[in-house]
Amino acid sequence: MAILIRLLEWVFFLYFASHIPITLAIDLQALLPAQYYSQSLKDLLKWYARLKFLGYYYRGGRTFKSFIFCEALLQTPFFPVAAYAFFKGGCRWIRTPAIVYATHVATSVVPIIAHVLFHDFPKGPHPGPETPAERLTLAAIYAPYLLVPIILLLTMLFSTAYNGELRGAKGQMGKKSR
């Protein structure tokens, strides 16, 4: 079980560490003035938006900007803290913040995936996915941002490595370990 927990900690570390440059270089462009970004980062955003069929989001979608605002204000400060905790491993102090993060992100990504799968996208200058294959591709791109937080939540709730609850021979709750 310890090997599985350590493997999950490495997955969580990579997940949080990768969020830092992605958020700063791409996602925050939806909120911050363009002059804060080099032309190469602006071009990267254009490519990324085309790839994800999300050009209209980055051009003023209020719902999307509200998600980015939460990412900037609540999640971005947490990314390096979580990356450190999971890189180090066994940091029980990360449990409560990780539960809050995982719950917030999972409940944010569900409506995004539902929007991708079921919304009637405009045909305008920033269209969304049109075919079922494009919709499934985009949903698959977002899936890790739902699945990893769910796995994180389950790990924090049920793993004795993080919740510290010991069970006796009869399955009764014991004292918390320190």
Protein Blocks (a to p, Z undefined) as FASTA:
>chain_A
ZZmmmmmmmmmmmmmmmmmmmmmmmmmmmmmcfklpcfklmmmmmmmmmmnopmmmmnop
aklmmmmmmmmmmmmmmmmmmmmmmmnooplklmmmmmmmmmmmmmmmmmmmmmmmmpcc
dfbfbdcdfbfklmmmmmmmmmmmmmmmmmmmmmmmmmmklnopacdfkopacdddZZ
